[in-house]
């Protein structure tokens, strides 16, 4: 089930979609805030979200730049936008605010990490081939004054939740060195993080119909993703003494 919505951040109106499970939950749904990449919000993102809703997760997909968004470029993004997206997800009465995580693809994967450093309630981050560690990555976020020009990954020390990263070693769009450097920073700041690399696999390998689609790597990464999310949710469920999945 897809619902359209608009989110107001200052003077900017930012559209988005709620992708919701068809079945009614016994309680409230766990929530995922999903960030598209430089290619913009497309059908592939909604299709991906549909696979998550089949497992009982509600997904909020903001069109955080481009299209009909009043943020025309990723450079225009502001920290308050991330707060608005996050609160839109957590404040929905159908969502369990204590069981929400972040997920992103490419530039959106990098953004999910950045958001996690600002949002202490985040339970986990799933990062698909995230753009994080080169000059055109975080340097483009002109409105994030706390980012260090000497070390754009220093914000990682503010992340308190687990991280899952998947990256193709043959990625020529966002080279795997992005994740290698991120992994080093995670080790430096003692962040709980799982990094998975796939030899011979390129960028956007998870989108069926894409020339770079790799069915084996796609299957492996989705299994890792669901296991990662389920482990986080189960931790919260044990505390609630429930078993939704």
VONUBA-912193 format. One line per 5 residues: number of its first residue (from 1); their letters; for each residue y, z, x of N, C-alpha, C. Coordinates in Angstrom, 2 decimals, decimal comma. Layout:
NUM) a) Y:Z:X:Y:Z:X:Y:Z:X | ...
REM end
This chain:
1) xxxxx) -1,18:0,00:0,85:0,00:0,00:0,00:1,24:0,00:0,89 | 2,16:-0,94:0,66:3,36:-1,07:1,46:4,58:-0,74:0,62 | 5,45:0,10:1,16:6,72:0,42:0,52:7,86:0,07:1,47 | 8,87:-0,63:0,97:10,06:-0,92:1,76:11,05:0,23:1,63 | 11,82:0,46:2,69:12,84:1,50:2,63:13,96:1,16:3,58
6) xxxxx) 15,08:1,86:3,43:16,20:1,76:4,35:16,57:3,16:4,81 | 16,89:3,25:6,10:17,26:4,53:6,69:18,69:4,45:7,19 | 19,47:5,46:6,92:20,87:5,47:7,31:21,05:6,34:8,54 | 21,56:5,73:9,60:21,85:6,45:10,84:23,31:6,19:11,19 | 24,16:7,16:10,91:25,59:6,92:11,09:26,05:5,83:10,14
11) xxxxx) 26,70:4,81:10,69:27,17:3,69:9,89:26,14:2,56:9,80 | 24,98:2,76:10,41:23,98:1,70:10,48:22,88:1,90:9,45 | 22,48:0,80:8,84:21,36:0,80:7,91:20,19:0,11:8,57 | 19,09:0,82:8,68:17,92:0,32:9,41:16,74:0,23:8,45 | 16,22:-0,97:8,22:15,10:-1,12:7,29:13,78:-0,71:7,92
16) xxxxx) 12,80:-0,52:7,08:11,47:-0,18:7,56:10,44:-0,29:6,46 | 9,21:0,01:6,81:8,10:-0,05:5,87:7,26:1,21:6,00 | 6,84:1,73:4,86:5,81:2,75:4,82:4,50:2,03:4,49 | 3,49:2,19:5,35:2,15:1,70:5,08:1,30:2,92:4,76 | 0,79:2,97:3,52:0,16:4,17:3,01:-1,30:3,93:2,63
21) xxxxx) -2,14:4,94:2,80:-3,54:4,81:2,37:-3,64:4,56:0,87 | -4,68:3,86:0,47:-4,89:3,58:-0,95:-5,40:4,81:-1,69 | -6,25:5,57:-1,03:-6,85:6,73:-1,69:-5,94:7,93:-1,60 | -5,98:8,79:-2,59:-5,19:9,99:-2,58:-5,81:11,03:-1,65 | -4,98:11,70:-0,85:-5,54:12,71:0,06:-5,90:13,99:-0,67
26) xxxxx) -6,80:14,76:-0,07:-7,09:16,08:-0,63:-5,93:17,04:-0,35 | -5,17:16,73:0,70:-3,95:17,48:1,00:-2,83:16,50:1,20 | -2,17:16,54:2,35:-1,15:15,56:2,70:-1,65:14,70:3,84 | -1,11:13,49:3,95:-1,54:12,58:5,01:-0,93:12,95:6,35 | -1,68:12,80:7,44:-1,05:12,82:8,76:-0,20:11,56:8,91
31) xxxxx) 0,87:11,65:9,69:1,82:10,54:9,78:1,95:9,97:11,18 | 2,21:8,67:11,25:2,44:7,98:12,52:3,75:7,20:12,42 | 4,60:7,39:13,41:5,81:6,58:13,55:5,49:5,47:14,53 | 5,58:4,22:14,08:5,09:3,06:14,84:6,26:2,17:15,25 | 6,38:1,91:16,56:7,48:1,11:17,10:6,99:-0,27:17,53
36) xxxxx) 7,58:-1,32:16,96:7,30:-2,68:17,40:7,95:-2,93:18,76 | 7,65:-4,07:19,36:8,19:-4,42:20,66:9,31:-5,44:20,58 | 9,57:-6,11:21,70:10,66:-7,06:21,79:10,48:-8,24:20,87 | 9,24:-8,51:20,46:8,99:-9,62:19,54:9,44:-9,32:18,12 | 9,88:-8,11:17,86:10,36:-7,75:16,53:9,22:-7,32:15,62
41) xxxxx) 9,58:-6,80:14,47:8,59:-6,35:13,50:8,00:-7,55:12,78 | 6,68:-7,72:12,90:6,01:-8,89:12,32:4,77:-8,53:11,54 | 4,12:-9,53:10,96:2,90:-9,29:10,17:1,81:-8,59:10,97 | 1,74:-8,86:12,28:0,70:-8,24:13,09:0,85:-6,72:13,13 | 2,08:-6,23:13,06:2,29:-4,79:13,08:1,86:-4,15:11,76
46) xxxxx) 2,15:-4,84:10,67:1,73:-4,33:9,36:0,21:-4,38:9,23 | -0,41:-5,43:9,79:-1,87:-5,51:9,76:-2,49:-4,39:10,60 | -1,87:-4,10:11,73:-2,36:-3,01:12,57:-2,24:-1,69:11,83 | -1,09:-1,50:11,18:-0,88:-0,27:10,42:-1,92:-0,14:9,31 | -2,33:-1,27:8,72:-3,32:-1,23:7,65:-4,65:-0,65:8,15
51) xxxxx) -4,99:-0,95:9,43:-6,23:-0,38:9,98:-6,11:1,14:10,14 | -4,89:1,61:10,36:-4,67:3,04:10,47:-4,71:3,71:9,10 | -4,15:3,05:8,10:-4,17:3,64:6,76:-5,60:3,73:6,21 | -6,46:2,81:6,66:-7,86:2,87:6,22:-8,54:4,14:6,73 | -8,00:4,71:7,80:-8,54:5,96:8,36:-7,81:7,18:7,82
56) xxxxx) -6,85:6,96:6,92:-6,18:8,09:6,29:-4,85:8,48:6,88 | -4,27:7,60:7,75:-2,96:7,89:8,32:-1,88:7,12:7,57 | -0,76:7,77:7,31:0,40:7,09:6,76:1,30:6,66:7,91 | 1,79:5,41:7,86:2,57:4,86:8,97:3,97:4,48:8,53 | 4,96:4,88:9,29:6,33:4,43:9,10:6,66:3,46:10,22
61) xxxxx) 7,05:2,24:9,84:7,38:1,20:10,81:8,86:0,83:10,65 | 9,74:1,39:11,45:11,15:1,00:11,36:11,39:-0,34:12,06 | 12,25:-1,14:11,50:12,70:-2,36:12,19:13,89:-1,93:13,04 | 13,57:-1,36:14,18:14,59:-0,62:14,93:15,61:-1,52:15,59 | 15,35:-2,80:15,67:16,40:-3,75:16,02:15,98:-5,13:15,52
66) xxxxx) 16,97:-6,03:15,41:16,68:-7,41:15,02:16,51:-7,58:13,52 | 16,28:-8,81:13,11:16,07:-9,12:11,70:17,27:-8,72:10,87 | 17,03:-7,98:9,79:18,12:-7,56:8,93:18,65:-6,17:9,31 | 18,13:-5,60:10,39:18,62:-4,31:10,84:20,06:-4,45:11,33 | 20,86:-3,41:11,11:22,22:-3,44:11,63:22,28:-3,03:13,10
71) xxxxx) 21,12:-2,80:13,69:21,00:-2,68:15,14:20,45:-4,02:15,65 | 21,30:-4,97:16,04:20,83:-6,32:16,37:20,03:-6,42:17,67 | 20,21:-5,46:18,58:19,56:-5,55:19,89:19,09:-4,16:20,29 | 18,05:-4,11:21,12:17,55:-2,80:21,54:18,60:-2,00:22,31 | 19,56:-2,69:22,91:20,64:-1,97:23,60:21,48:-1,13:22,63
76) xxxxx) 21,44:-1,49:21,35:22,27:-0,81:20,36:21,63:0,48:19,83 | 20,37:0,72:20,16:19,67:1,89:19,67:20,36:3,17:20,14 | 20,39:4,19:19,28:20,97:5,47:19,63:19,94:6,58:19,44 | 20,14:7,68:20,15:19,20:8,78:20,07:19,08:9,29:18,64 | 20,17:9,28:17,91:20,13:9,76:16,53:19,23:8,89:15,65
81) xxxxx) 19,11:7,60:15,98:18,21:6,73:15,23:16,79:7,27:15,27 | 16,37:7,72:16,44:15,01:8,24:16,59:14,83:9,50:15,75 | 15,84:10,35:15,71:15,79:11,53:14,87:15,67:11,15:13,39 | 16,42:10,13:12,97:16,38:9,67:11,58:14,99:9,14:11,23 | 14,42:8,31:12,09:13,07:7,78:11,84:12,07:8,92:11,69
86) xxxxx) 12,14:9,86:12,64:11,19:10,97:12,69:11,30:11,84:11,46 | 12,52:12,17:11,07:12,71:13,02:9,90:12,36:12,28:8,61 | 12,57:10,97:8,57:12,16:10,20:7,40:10,65:10,31:7,19 | 9,92:10,22:8,28:8,46:10,37:8,21:8,07:11,79:7,80 | 8,58:12,78:8,50:8,13:14,16:8,30:8,61:14,77:6,99
91) xxxxx) 9,74:14,28:6,49:10,28:14,85:5,25:9,71:14,24:3,99 | 8,93:13,16:4,14:8,31:12,58:2,96:7,30:13,59:2,40 | 7,36:13,88:1,11:6,49:14,92:0,54:5,00:14,61:0,62 | 4,66:13,36:0,89:3,24:12,98:1,00:2,68:13,19:2,40 | 3,58:13,47:3,35:3,20:13,57:4,77:3,13:15,03:5,20
96) xxxxx) 2,11:15,36:5,97:2,00:16,68:6,58:2,88:16,68:7,83 | 4,00:17,35:7,76:4,98:17,34:8,85:4,44:17,93:10,15 | 3,37:18,71:10,06:2,79:19,33:11,24:1,72:18,45:11,90 | 1,48:17,27:11,32:0,44:16,38:11,87:0,99:14,97:12,01 | 2,00:14,82:12,87:2,65:13,52:13,05:2,68:13,15:14,54
101) xxxxx) 2,46:11,87:14,81:2,42:11,37:16,18:3,19:10,06:16,27 | 3,29:9,53:17,50:4,03:8,30:17,77:3,10:7,25:18,34 | 3,42:5,98:18,07:2,63:4,86:18,57:3,57:3,69:18,79 | 3,37:2,96:19,88:4,24:1,82:20,14:3,59:0,76:20,98 | 4,15:-0,46:20,88:3,64:-1,63:21,59:4,72:-2,19:22,50
106) xxxxx) 4,37:-2,44:23,76:5,28:-3,08:24,71:6,56:-2,26:24,83 | 7,73:-2,85:24,55:8,96:-2,07:24,61:8,91:-0,89:23,64 | 8,19:-1,07:22,53:8,03:0,03:21,59:7,16:1,15:22,13 | 6,23:0,81:23,03:5,44:1,85:23,68:6,31:2,71:24,57 | 7,20:2,05:25,32:8,15:2,80:26,13:9,07:3,65:25,29
111) xxxxx) 9,47:3,11:24,14:10,35:3,86:23,25:9,65:5,07:22,66 | 8,37:4,94:22,34:7,61:6,08:21,81:7,58:7,23:22,82 | 7,45:6,90:24,09:7,47:7,93:25,12:8,84:8,60:25,19 | 9,88:7,78:25,15:11,23:8,32:25,19:11,49:9,22:23,99 | 11,03:8,79:22,82:11,21:9,59:21,61:10,49:10,92:21,73
116) xxxxx) 9,30:10,92:22,32:8,52:12,16:22,46:9,25:13,20:23,29 | 10,09:12,74:24,23:10,83:13,68:25,06:11,95:14,35:24,27 | 12,34:13,74:23,13:13,42:14,27:22,31:12,93:15,01:21,08 | 11,65:14,83:20,75:11,11:15,36:19,50:9,96:16,31:19,81 | 10,22:17,59:19,92:9,19:18,53:20,36:8,03:18,70:19,38
121) xxxxx) 8,19:18,27:18,12:7,12:18,43:17,13:6,04:17,35:17,23 | 6,27:16,33:18,05:5,30:15,23:18,18:3,97:15,75:18,70 | 2,87:15,35:18,05:1,54:15,83:18,44:0,87:14,96:19,49 | 1,33:13,72:19,65:0,72:12,84:20,62:1,41:11,49:20,63 | 1,19:10,70:21,70:1,77:9,36:21,83:0,67:8,39:22,23
126) xxxxx) 0,59:7,27:21,48:-0,30:6,16:21,83:0,58:5,03:22,33 | 0,38:4,63:23,58:1,23:3,66:24,26:0,41:2,41:24,61 | 0,66:1,32:23,88:0,02:0,05:24,20:0,91:-0,77:25,12 | 0,43:-0,99:26,36:1,10:-1,82:27,38:2,62:-1,63:27,35 | 3,05:-0,35:27,46:4,46:-0,02:27,32:5,32:-0,44:28,50
131) xxxxx) 6,52:-0,92:28,16:7,52:-1,26:29,15:8,28:0,02:29,51 | 8,10:0,49:30,72:8,66:1,79:31,08:9,38:1,82:32,42 | 8,92:1,07:33,41:9,29:1,40:34,78:9,98:0,29:35,57 | 10,63:-0,63:34,89:11,34:-1,65:35,66:12,79:-1,72:35,19 | 13,60:-2,52:35,88:15,06:-2,50:35,67:15,45:-2,83:34,23
136) xxxxx) 14,70:-3,70:33,57:15,05:-4,08:32,20:14,37:-3,20:31,16 | 13,78:-2,10:31,59:13,13:-1,20:30,65:14,10:-0,20:30,08 | 14,06:1,03:30,56:14,93:2,05:30,02:16,39:1,83:30,39 | 16,66:1,04:31,42:18,05:0,78:31,80:18,82:0,09:30,69 | 18,12:-0,60:29,80:18,78:-1,31:28,72:19,27:-0,39:27,61
141) xxxxx) 18,79:0,84:27,57:19,23:1,77:26,52:20,55:2,41:26,94 | 21,63:1,72:26,63:22,94:2,13:27,12:23,45:3,41:26,46 | 22,91:3,74:25,28:23,41:4,90:24,54:22,63:6,18:24,82 | 21,71:6,13:25,78:20,93:7,31:26,14:21,44:7,83:27,49 | 22,50:8,62:27,43:23,19:9,04:28,65:22,35:9,97:29,52
146) xxxxx) 21,32:10,60:28,94:20,51:11,55:29,71:19,52:10,86:30,65 | 19,34:9,55:30,50:18,42:8,84:31,39:19,01:8,75:32,79 | 18,21:9,10:33,79:18,67:9,10:35,17:18,55:7,71:35,79 | 19,64:7,20:36,32:19,60:5,90:36,98:18,84:5,95:38,30 | 18,67:7,14:38,82:17,91:7,30:40,06:16,41:7,36:39,80
151) xxxxx) 16,03:7,85:38,61:14,62:7,93:38,24:14,52:7,84:36,72 | 14,28:6,64:36,22:14,26:6,43:34,78:13,09:7,13:34,10 | 12,13:7,61:34,88:10,98:8,30:34,30:11,09:9,82:34,38 | 12,21:10,32:34,83:12,33:11,77:34,94:12,29:12,46:33,58 | 12,57:11,72:32,51:12,51:12,31:31,16:11,09:12,74:30,79
156) xxxxx) 10,09:12,20:31,47:8,70:12,50:31,15:8,43:14,01:31,21 | 9,17:14,71:32,07:8,95:16,17:32,20:9,29:16,92:30,92 | 10,01:16,25:29,99:10,36:16,89:28,71:9,28:16,69:27,65 | 8,28:15,86:27,93:7,22:15,60:26,95:6,21:16,74:26,99 | 5,84:17,26:25,83:4,92:18,39:25,78:3,60:18,05:25,09
161) xxxxx) 3,45:16,82:24,61:2,24:16,44:23,87:1,35:15,53:24,73 | 0,08:15,35:24,36:-0,81:14,44:25,09:-0,39:12,98:24,93 | -0,79:12,17:25,90:-0,43:10,75:25,94:-1,68:9,91:26,18 | -1,78:8,80:25,44:-2,84:7,82:25,66:-2,19:6,47:25,94 | -2,55:5,85:27,08:-2,01:4,54:27,46:-3,14:3,56:27,69
166) xxxxx) -2,93:2,30:27,19:-3,85:1,19:27,43:-3,05:0,00:27,94 | -3,54:-0,62:29,04:-2,79:-1,70:29,67:-3,74:-2,70:30,34 | -3,47:-3,99:30,13:-4,24:-5,03:30,80:-3,78:-5,20:32,24 | -4,71:-5,30:33,16:-4,35:-5,43:34,57:-3,74:-6,79:34,90 | -3,98:-7,79:34,03:-3,43:-9,13:34,28:-2,19:-9,41:33,43
171) xxxxx) -1,58:-8,36:32,92:-0,38:-8,50:32,10:0,76:-9,05:32,95 | 1,31:-10,21:32,56:2,43:-10,79:33,29:3,75:-10,61:32,54 | 3,71:-10,09:31,33:4,92:-9,83:30,55:5,46:-8,44:30,89 | 4,60:-7,45:30,76:4,90:-6,08:31,21:3,81:-5,73:32,22 | 4,06:-5,96:33,50:3,02:-5,74:34,51:2,45:-4,33:34,44
176) xxxxx) 1,18:-4,22:34,81:0,50:-2,93:34,76:1,14:-1,91:35,69 | 1,97:-2,37:36,63:2,68:-1,42:37,50:3,53:-0,46:36,67 | 3,97:-0,89:35,48:4,70:0,01:34,59:3,87:1,26:34,30 | 2,61:1,04:33,96:1,76:2,18:33,62:1,30:2,93:34,86 | 1,13:2,21:35,99:0,77:2,91:37,23:1,86:3,93:37,59
181) xxxxx) 3,11:3,51:37,48:4,22:4,41:37,83:4,34:5,54:36,81 | 4,12:5,18:35,54:4,14:6,21:34,50:3,05:7,24:34,75 | 1,87:6,77:35,12:0,76:7,69:35,40:1,11:8,63:36,54 | 1,76:8,10:37,56:2,17:8,93:38,69:3,15:10,01:38,24 | 4,08:9,63:37,37:5,06:10,61:36,86:4,38:11,67:36,01
186) xxxxx) 3,41:11,25:35,21:2,67:12,20:34,38:1,92:13,21:35,25 | 1,37:12,73:36,34:0,67:13,63:37,27:1,66:14,59:37,93 | 2,82:14,05:38,28:3,84:14,87:38,94:4,31:16,01:38,02 | 4,47:15,68:36,73:4,98:16,68:35,79:3,87:17,38:35,01 | 2,61:17,12:35,43:1,44:17,80:34,86:1,33:17,59:33,34
191) xxxxx) 1,59:16,35:32,93:1,45:15,99:31,53:0,00:15,60:31,25 | -0,55:16,05:30,14:-1,89:15,66:29,73:-1,85:14,19:29,31 | -2,51:13,33:30,08:-2,39:11,89:29,84:-3,66:11,17:30,24 | -4,05:10,20:29,43:-5,24:9,38:29,66:-4,80:7,93:29,81 | -5,05:7,34:30,98:-4,65:5,96:31,25:-5,90:5,09:31,36
196) xxxxx) -5,85:3,94:30,67:-6,99:3,02:30,63:-6,51:1,61:30,96 | -7,15:1,00:31,99:-6,75:-0,32:32,46:-7,91:-1,31:32,30 | -7,55:-2,56:31,99:-8,56:-3,56:31,64:-8,41:-4,79:32,54 | -9,37:-4,98:33,47:-9,30:-6,13:34,39:-9,34:-7,45:33,63 | -8,50:-8,40:34,05:-8,49:-9,72:33,47:-7,84:-9,81:32,10
201) xxxxx) -7,30:-8,71:31,61:-6,71:-8,67:30,27:-5,19:-8,80:30,37 | -4,61:-9,60:29,47:-3,19:-9,89:29,50:-2,42:-9,07:28,46 | -1,13:-9,39:28,32:-0,26:-8,72:27,36:-0,67:-9,13:25,94 | -0,37:-8,25:24,97:-0,60:-8,55:23,54:-2,06:-8,86:23,25 | -2,97:-8,24:23,98:-4,39:-8,54:23,84:-4,99:-7,98:22,56
206) xxxxx) -4,23:-7,21:21,80:-4,77:-6,58:20,59:-4,47:-7,36:19,32 | -3,74:-8,47:19,43:-3,36:-9,21:18,22:-4,31:-10,38:17,97 | -5,18:-10,32:16,98:-6,05:-11,45:16,65:-5,21:-12,69:16,34 | -5,66:-13,83:16,81:-4,92:-15,07:16,60:-3,98:-15,39:17,74 | -3,67:-14,38:18,58:-2,86:-14,59:19,77:-3,72:-15,22:20,86
211) xxxxx) -3,16:-16,14:21,61:-3,93:-16,82:22,66:-4,42:-15,82:23,71 | -3,76:-14,67:23,83:-4,15:-13,66:24,81:-5,09:-12,60:24,23 | -5,47:-12,78:22,98:-6,33:-11,80:22,32:-7,64:-11,63:23,07 | -8,03:-10,39:23,31:-9,27:-10,08:23,99:-10,09:-9,17:23,07 | -11,10:-9,69:22,40:-11,82:-8,90:21,39:-12,51:-7,67:21,96
216) xxxxx) -13,01:-7,76:23,19:-13,72:-6,62:23,78:-12,73:-5,49:24,09 | -11,64:-5,83:24,78:-10,63:-4,83:25,11:-9,98:-4,28:23,84 | -9,78:-5,14:22,87:-9,21:-4,70:21,60:-10,09:-3,65:20,93 | -11,38:-3,92:20,91:-12,32:-2,97:20,28:-12,32:-1,64:21,05 | -12,31:-1,73:22,36:-12,35:-0,53:23,17:-11,09:0,32:22,97
221) xxxxx) -9,93:-0,34:22,95:-8,68:0,41:22,83:-8,53:1,02:21,44 | -8,99:0,32:20,43:-8,88:0,89:19,08:-9,80:2,11:18,92 | -10,95:2,05:19,55:-11,85:3,21:19,50:-11,21:4,39:20,22 | -10,59:4,13:21,38:-9,90:5,19:22,10:-8,76:5,76:21,26 | -8,02:4,88:20,61:-6,89:5,31:19,79:-7,35:6,22:18,66
226) xxxxx) -8,37:5,79:17,93:-8,84:6,59:16,80:-9,44:7,91:17,26 | -10,15:7,89:18,38:-10,70:9,15:18,90:-9,58:10,10:19,31 | -8,57:9,56:19,95:-7,42:10,36:20,40:-6,70:10,99:19,21 | -6,41:10,17:18,21:-5,70:10,68:17,04:-6,55:11,68:16,26 | -7,82:11,38:16,14:-8,69:12,27:15,39:-8,82:13,62:16,07
231) xxxxx) -8,86:13,62:17,40:-8,93:14,87:18,13:-7,68:15,70:17,89 | -6,52:15,07:17,88:-5,28:15,80:17,63:-5,25:16,36:16,22 | -5,67:15,52:15,26:-5,65:15,94:13,86:-6,66:17,05:13,63 | -7,81:16,94:14,23:-8,83:17,97:14,04:-8,36:19,32:14,58 | -7,60:19,27:15,68:-7,06:20,51:16,22:-6,19:21,18:15,18
236) xxxxx) -5,34:20,38:14,51:-4,47:20,94:13,48:-5,29:21,38:12,27 | -6,34:20,62:11,96:-7,14:20,96:10,78:-7,90:22,26:10,97 | -8,35:22,52:12,20:-9,05:23,77:12,46:-8,13:24,95:12,19 | -6,85:24,74:12,56:-5,90:25,79:12,32:-5,66:25,99:10,81 | -5,82:24,91:10,05:-5,64:24,98:8,61:-6,95:25,26:7,87
241) xxxxx) -8,06:25,25:8,65:-9,40:25,47:8,09:-9,72:24,43:7,01 | -9,38:23,17:7,34:-9,71:22,07:6,46:-10,43:21,01:7,27 | -11,00:20,03:6,56:-11,70:18,92:7,21:-11,46:17,66:6,39 | -10,38:16,96:6,70:-10,01:15,78:5,89:-10,76:14,54:6,32 | -11,27:14,48:7,56:-11,87:13,24:8,05:-13,33:13,47:8,41
REM end
